[in-house]
Amino acid sequence: MDKKLLGVIIGIGVIIGVTSLVLATINSEIVLPQETNEKIGLVINSPTQSVSLSQLDQIYADSSSTGIGRSNVYLFWNIVEPQRGEFDWQQSDILMGLNEKNNLKVTLFFSVINGNSLGPFPDWIGKPPINSIGEDRLVSVLDAILSRYHIVDSVIISGETESQFRYSEQNIPVYQELFSNVYDKLKEKHPDVKFGNSFALHQILNKDLGHIVDELAVGDFVAFSYFPVDNLNDIVKTPFEAKQDLKKAFDIVPNKKIAFFEVSWSSSDFVGGNTTSQKLFLEEMFDFYSENESEIEFFTWYRYSDRPEGTCVTEQQEIGDESISVGGGSGLGSSEFTIQRLNHYICNAGLVEIDGTVKPAWDEFKKQIEMIN
C-alpha cells in the first residue's frame, strides 16, 4: 500500500516549452456561463495522459460550461521548488492560467501527506519522517504559491490523512503541531485563504477511524473524499445509501465546516456500477447539498473524463514519479486484487467517456447546477 498511488497524471510534458502558445490560449476569449457557483466544483482531467494545450483548453471550456465555480489542482512540492529557494512555475502557470481564464476558484492539494506516503518532497529535502518536516520551508513554499495564484482560496495540506495515522497514532500530536504552526503563519499573510486536511470518508466508515478525524479536525474546514465502496473497492451502496453516508460526515465532525474534495460514482460494471446508478447518485448528491448548503465549504465531483482501463492506478509507483496533475485523486488499494478493482472504478468515474460521448450524468450535473444557480 505504501507505493500504490493513483496514476491519473496528464502528460504535462507535451505542453512544456510552448510559452507563446500558452499565453495565446490563456488570453483568448471564452464565453462563460452567465452564473457560476464557487461552492460546486469538478475535477478537470484529460481522457489520456498525452494531451495538447489546445485539447486541454477545450476540456476546461467544456467543464466550465456546466456552471461550476471551482476545480482542484494537485500541485506538489518537488516540482514547484526543485532547488532550495528556486521556484519553477512553468507547469503550474499553465494549469492556474486555464482555471483563471475559465473563472474558476481553485482548491489546492499540496501533498505533505498522501495516504501512507509523505511528500513528494524535492531531492534537496530528502525523505524526512513526519517529525522532521521543515515548518519554515513548508510555510515558504505555500506562501510563494498563494502569493502568485490569487484564485486559490482553499488549501488541503494532507490527503487520506487517516491512512497515515491508522497504525501510528503516536505521531498525531506531531502533525497537529506542524499544521497549527504552519496555519498560523500563513493566515497572517493570506487571511482570506482557508486551510484544512482531507480524509477518505468511505475508509473512515469501513474501518471505524472516526477518532482519527476527531483528533485532526483542525484548520478552517475538514475535507472528505467519498467513493461508495467496500474495502475491496466494489460499489456496495445504493445511491440513497451513499447519500446517507455523506450525512455521516456531519456526525464525525459536528463543529466545523465540511468540504467534499472528491465525490464520485463509477459507471464500471466490473465493480458494480453503471451509468444509470451514476446519474441517480448525482440526483441524491445534489439533494444532499441543497439540504446542507450552509454547512458545506465546497462540493467537488470527481471527475470530468474517463481514462483507458489500467491507467488510473499503478503498482510500485513512488509518489513523486509524477509531480503535477489534472484530476488527481485519493483512494489507495492494498493488494493486486483491490488495485485492479480500483483501476476499474477510477477509470470509469468520469461524466464523459474517453471518446467524448457524454454519459446521462453529464446532463444531470448541468441541470442540477442550473437549478441551484
C-alpha positions as CSV (number, residue, x, y, z in Angstrom):
1,M,0.0,0.0,0.0
2,D,2.9,2.3,0.6
3,K,3.8,2.6,-3.1
4,K,0.5,2.5,-4.8
5,L,-0.7,5.9,-6.0
6,L,-3.5,6.8,-8.3
7,G,-1.9,7.2,-11.8
8,V,-4.1,10.0,-13.1
9,I,-1.4,12.4,-14.2
10,I,-1.8,14.1,-17.5
11,G,1.1,14.2,-20.0
12,I,2.1,17.6,-18.9
13,G,5.5,17.3,-20.7
14,V,3.8,17.7,-24.0
15,I,3.0,21.3,-23.2
16,I,6.3,22.4,-21.7
17,G,8.3,24.9,-23.6
18,V,5.4,26.4,-25.5
19,T,5.2,29.7,-23.7
20,S,3.8,31.7,-26.6
21,L,1.1,29.2,-27.2
22,V,0.3,29.1,-23.5
23,L,-0.2,32.9,-23.4
24,A,-2.2,33.0,-26.6
25,T,-4.5,30.3,-25.4
26,I,-5.0,31.5,-21.9
27,N,-5.6,35.1,-23.0
28,S,-8.1,34.2,-25.7
29,E,-11.7,35.0,-25.2
30,I,-14.1,32.4,-23.9
31,V,-17.9,32.5,-23.4
32,L,-18.5,31.9,-19.7
33,P,-21.8,30.7,-18.3
34,Q,-24.0,33.5,-17.0
35,E,-23.8,32.3,-13.5
36,T,-21.2,30.1,-11.7
37,N,-21.3,28.6,-8.2
38,E,-18.0,28.8,-6.4
39,K,-19.1,26.1,-4.0
40,I,-19.6,23.5,-6.7
41,G,-16.5,22.0,-8.4
42,L,-15.4,19.5,-10.9
43,V,-12.0,17.7,-11.0
44,I,-10.9,18.5,-14.6
45,N,-8.9,15.8,-16.2
46,S,-7.9,14.7,-19.7
47,P,-9.0,11.4,-21.2
48,T,-5.4,10.3,-21.9
49,Q,-2.0,11.1,-20.5
50,S,-0.8,12.7,-23.7
51,V,-2.8,15.9,-24.3
52,S,-2.1,19.1,-26.3
53,L,-2.6,22.5,-24.8
54,S,-5.5,23.2,-27.2
55,Q,-7.2,20.0,-26.2
56,L,-6.7,20.8,-22.5
57,D,-8.1,24.3,-23.2
58,Q,-11.2,22.8,-24.7
59,I,-11.7,20.4,-21.8
60,Y,-11.6,23.4,-19.4
61,A,-14.1,25.2,-21.5
62,D,-16.5,22.2,-21.6
63,S,-16.1,21.8,-17.9
64,S,-16.8,25.4,-17.0
65,S,-19.8,25.5,-19.3
66,T,-21.7,23.4,-16.7
67,G,-21.7,26.4,-14.3
68,I,-19.1,25.1,-11.8
69,G,-17.1,27.7,-10.0
70,R,-14.0,25.7,-8.9
71,S,-11.7,22.9,-9.7
72,N,-8.9,21.0,-7.9
73,V,-5.2,21.5,-8.7
74,Y,-2.8,18.8,-7.4
75,L,0.5,20.6,-7.1
76,F,3.4,19.0,-5.4
77,W,6.5,20.5,-3.7
78,N,9.1,18.7,-5.7
79,I,8.1,20.3,-8.9
80,V,7.5,23.8,-7.5
81,E,10.8,24.1,-5.7
82,P,13.2,21.7,-7.3
83,Q,16.1,23.6,-5.8
84,R,16.0,25.3,-2.4
85,G,14.7,28.8,-2.8
86,E,14.4,28.5,-6.6
87,F,10.8,28.2,-7.8
88,D,9.7,26.7,-11.1
89,W,6.3,28.0,-12.2
90,Q,6.3,26.7,-15.8
91,Q,3.9,23.9,-15.3
92,S,1.7,25.4,-12.6
93,D,1.3,28.6,-14.6
94,I,-0.4,26.6,-17.4
95,L,-3.0,25.0,-15.1
96,M,-3.6,28.0,-13.0
97,G,-3.9,30.1,-16.1
98,L,-6.6,27.8,-17.5
99,N,-8.5,28.0,-14.3
100,E,-8.3,31.8,-14.2
101,K,-9.4,32.0,-17.8
102,N,-12.5,30.0,-17.1
103,N,-13.4,32.0,-13.9
104,L,-12.7,29.1,-11.6
105,K,-11.6,29.2,-8.0
106,V,-9.0,26.6,-7.1
107,T,-8.8,24.1,-4.3
108,L,-5.1,23.3,-4.0
109,F,-4.0,19.9,-2.9
110,F,-0.4,20.2,-1.6
111,S,0.7,16.8,-0.7
112,V,2.6,16.8,2.6
113,I,0.7,13.6,3.4
114,N,-0.9,11.4,0.7
115,G,-2.3,8.3,2.5
116,N,0.6,6.1,3.7
117,S,3.1,8.3,1.8
118,L,4.8,11.5,2.7
119,G,5.5,14.1,0.0
120,P,6.7,14.0,-2.8
121,F,9.5,16.2,-1.5
122,P,12.3,17.8,-3.5
123,D,15.6,15.9,-3.6
124,W,17.2,18.7,-1.5
125,I,14.9,17.9,1.4
126,G,15.2,14.1,1.0
127,K,12.6,11.9,2.6
128,P,12.1,13.2,6.1
129,P,9.8,11.5,8.7
130,I,6.8,13.5,9.7
131,N,8.6,14.9,12.8
132,S,11.4,16.3,10.6
133,I,9.4,18.2,8.0
134,G,10.7,21.7,8.0
135,E,7.9,24.1,9.2
136,D,9.5,27.2,7.9
137,R,10.3,25.7,4.5
138,L,6.7,24.5,4.2
139,V,5.4,28.0,5.0
140,S,7.8,29.5,2.5
141,V,6.7,27.3,-0.5
142,L,3.0,27.7,0.3
143,D,3.4,31.4,0.7
144,A,5.1,31.6,-2.7
145,I,2.2,29.7,-4.3
146,L,-0.5,31.7,-2.7
147,S,1.2,35.0,-3.5
148,R,1.4,34.0,-7.1
149,Y,-2.0,32.5,-7.6
150,H,-4.8,34.5,-6.1
151,I,-7.5,32.2,-7.4
152,V,-6.5,29.6,-4.8
153,D,-8.9,30.1,-1.9
154,S,-8.7,26.7,-0.2
155,V,-5.6,24.6,0.5
156,I,-5.6,20.9,1.5
157,I,-2.2,20.1,3.0
158,S,-2.8,16.4,3.6
159,G,-5.0,13.8,1.8
160,E,-6.3,10.4,3.0
161,T,-4.8,11.6,6.3
162,E,-6.4,8.7,8.2
163,S,-4.2,6.1,6.4
164,Q,-1.1,7.9,7.6
165,F,-2.0,7.6,11.2
166,R,-4.1,4.4,11.4
167,Y,-1.1,2.4,12.7
168,S,0.9,5.3,14.1
169,E,-1.4,7.4,16.2
170,Q,1.5,8.4,18.4
171,N,2.5,10.7,15.5
172,I,-0.8,12.6,15.6
173,P,0.4,15.3,18.1
174,V,3.5,15.9,15.9
175,Y,1.3,16.6,12.9
176,Q,-1.1,18.7,15.0
177,E,1.7,21.0,16.0
178,L,3.1,21.2,12.4
179,F,-0.2,22.1,11.0
180,S,-1.0,24.6,13.7
181,N,2.2,26.5,13.3
182,V,2.0,26.5,9.5
183,Y,-1.6,27.6,9.7
184,D,-0.9,30.5,12.0
185,K,2.0,31.8,9.9
186,L,0.1,31.5,6.6
187,K,-3.0,33.1,8.0
188,E,-1.1,36.2,8.8
189,K,-0.1,36.6,5.2
190,H,-3.2,35.2,3.5
191,P,-6.2,35.7,5.8
192,D,-8.8,35.0,3.1
193,V,-7.4,31.6,2.2
194,K,-8.8,28.6,4.1
195,F,-6.7,25.6,5.1
196,G,-7.7,22.0,6.1
197,N,-6.9,18.3,5.7
198,S,-8.8,15.7,3.8
199,F,-9.9,12.2,4.8
200,A,-11.5,9.3,2.8
201,L,-15.0,9.1,4.2
202,H,-15.5,5.6,2.9
203,Q,-12.4,4.4,4.6
204,I,-13.3,6.2,7.8
205,L,-16.7,4.4,7.8
206,N,-15.4,1.0,6.6
207,K,-12.6,0.8,9.1
208,D,-14.1,2.8,12.1
209,L,-11.5,5.5,12.0
210,G,-13.6,8.4,13.1
211,H,-11.5,9.1,16.2
212,I,-8.5,10.0,13.9
213,V,-10.6,12.6,12.2
214,D,-11.8,13.9,15.5
215,E,-8.2,14.5,16.6
216,L,-7.1,16.1,13.4
217,A,-10.2,18.3,12.7
218,V,-8.0,21.4,12.6
219,G,-8.0,24.4,10.4
220,D,-10.9,26.2,8.7
221,F,-12.6,23.1,7.4
222,V,-12.4,19.3,7.3
223,A,-12.5,17.8,3.8
224,F,-13.6,14.4,2.7
225,S,-13.3,12.3,-0.4
226,Y,-16.0,9.6,-0.9
227,F,-16.4,6.5,-3.1
228,P,-19.4,4.3,-2.3
229,V,-17.2,1.2,-2.0
230,D,-16.2,-1.5,0.5
231,N,-12.6,-2.4,1.4
232,L,-12.3,-4.3,-1.9
233,N,-13.3,-1.3,-4.0
234,D,-16.7,-2.7,-5.0
235,I,-19.7,-0.5,-5.1
236,V,-21.9,-1.8,-2.3
237,K,-24.2,1.1,-1.7
238,T,-27.4,2.2,-3.4
239,P,-27.4,5.9,-4.4
240,F,-29.7,6.6,-1.4
241,E,-27.4,4.7,1.0
242,A,-24.5,6.7,-0.4
243,K,-26.3,9.9,0.4
244,Q,-26.8,8.7,4.0
245,D,-23.0,8.1,4.1
246,L,-22.4,11.7,3.2
247,K,-24.6,12.8,6.0
248,K,-22.4,10.9,8.5
249,A,-19.6,13.4,7.8
250,F,-21.5,15.9,10.0
251,D,-21.7,13.4,12.8
252,I,-17.9,12.8,12.6
253,V,-17.1,16.5,12.6
254,P,-20.0,18.3,14.3
255,N,-18.4,21.7,14.9
256,K,-16.6,22.7,11.8
257,K,-17.4,23.4,8.1
258,I,-17.3,20.3,5.9
259,A,-15.8,20.2,2.4
260,F,-16.3,17.4,-0.1
261,F,-13.0,17.3,-2.0
262,E,-13.6,14.4,-4.3
263,V,-17.0,12.7,-4.6
264,S,-17.6,10.1,-7.2
265,W,-19.7,7.2,-8.5
266,S,-18.2,4.9,-11.2
267,S,-20.1,3.5,-14.1
268,S,-17.9,0.4,-14.4
269,D,-19.9,-2.8,-14.2
270,F,-16.7,-4.6,-13.2
271,V,-17.2,-3.1,-9.7
272,G,-21.0,-3.0,-9.7
273,G,-21.6,0.4,-11.3
274,N,-23.4,1.6,-14.4
275,T,-24.4,4.9,-16.0
276,T,-27.9,4.7,-14.5
277,S,-26.8,4.4,-10.9
278,Q,-24.2,7.2,-11.5
279,K,-27.0,9.6,-12.6
280,L,-29.2,8.6,-9.7
281,F,-26.4,9.3,-7.3
282,L,-25.8,12.7,-8.7
283,E,-29.5,13.5,-8.0
284,E,-29.1,12.3,-4.4
285,M,-25.8,14.1,-4.1
286,F,-27.3,17.5,-5.1
287,D,-30.3,16.9,-2.9
288,F,-27.9,16.4,0.0
289,Y,-26.1,19.5,-1.0
290,S,-29.3,21.6,-1.1
291,E,-30.3,20.4,2.3
292,N,-26.9,21.2,3.9
293,E,-25.5,24.0,1.8
294,S,-24.9,26.4,4.7
295,E,-22.7,23.8,6.4
296,I,-20.7,22.9,3.3
297,E,-17.5,24.7,2.4
298,F,-17.4,23.3,-1.2
299,F,-18.5,20.2,-3.0
300,T,-16.5,18.8,-5.9
301,W,-17.3,15.9,-8.2
302,Y,-14.6,13.5,-9.2
303,R,-14.3,13.8,-12.3
304,Y,-14.7,15.1,-15.8
305,S,-13.5,12.3,-18.1
306,D,-13.0,8.5,-18.1
307,R,-9.5,7.2,-18.7
308,P,-8.3,3.9,-20.5
309,E,-8.6,0.8,-18.4
310,G,-5.5,0.1,-16.3
311,T,-4.1,3.6,-16.5
312,C,-5.6,5.1,-13.3
313,V,-3.8,3.2,-10.6
314,T,-0.3,1.8,-10.8
315,E,1.5,-0.6,-8.5
316,Q,5.0,0.1,-7.2
317,Q,4.8,3.7,-8.2
318,E,6.6,6.1,-5.9
319,I,4.7,9.2,-5.0
320,G,6.7,11.8,-6.8
321,D,7.2,9.9,-10.0
322,E,4.8,12.5,-11.3
323,S,4.5,15.8,-9.7
324,I,1.7,17.9,-11.1
325,S,-1.7,16.6,-12.2
326,V,-5.1,17.5,-13.6
327,G,-7.6,15.2,-11.9
328,G,-5.6,13.7,-9.1
329,G,-7.3,11.7,-6.5
330,S,-7.2,9.6,-3.4
331,G,-8.2,6.1,-2.5
332,L,-5.3,3.7,-2.2
333,G,-5.6,-0.1,-2.5
334,S,-3.7,-2.7,-0.6
335,S,-3.3,-5.7,-2.9
336,E,-3.2,-6.6,-6.6
337,F,-6.9,-7.5,-6.4
338,T,-8.0,-4.2,-4.8
339,I,-5.7,-2.3,-7.2
340,Q,-7.4,-3.9,-10.1
341,R,-10.8,-3.0,-8.9
342,L,-9.8,0.5,-8.0
343,N,-8.4,0.9,-11.6
344,H,-11.8,0.0,-13.0
345,Y,-13.6,2.3,-10.5
346,I,-11.4,5.3,-11.1
347,C,-11.1,4.9,-14.9
348,N,-14.9,5.0,-15.3
349,A,-15.7,7.7,-12.7
350,G,-16.0,10.4,-15.3
351,L,-19.1,12.2,-16.6
352,V,-17.7,11.9,-20.2
353,E,-16.4,8.8,-21.9
354,I,-12.9,8.7,-23.4
355,D,-14.2,9.4,-27.0
356,G,-16.1,12.5,-25.7
357,T,-19.5,10.8,-25.5
358,V,-21.4,12.3,-22.6
359,K,-23.0,10.0,-20.0
360,P,-26.5,10.6,-18.6
361,A,-24.8,12.0,-15.5
362,W,-23.3,14.9,-17.6
363,D,-26.7,16.4,-18.4
364,E,-27.9,15.7,-14.9
365,F,-24.8,17.5,-13.5
366,K,-25.5,20.6,-15.6
367,K,-29.2,20.5,-14.8
368,Q,-28.6,20.3,-11.1
369,I,-26.2,23.2,-11.1
370,E,-28.6,25.3,-13.2
371,M,-31.3,24.6,-10.6
372,I,-29.0,25.7,-7.7
373,N,-27.8,28.8,-9.5
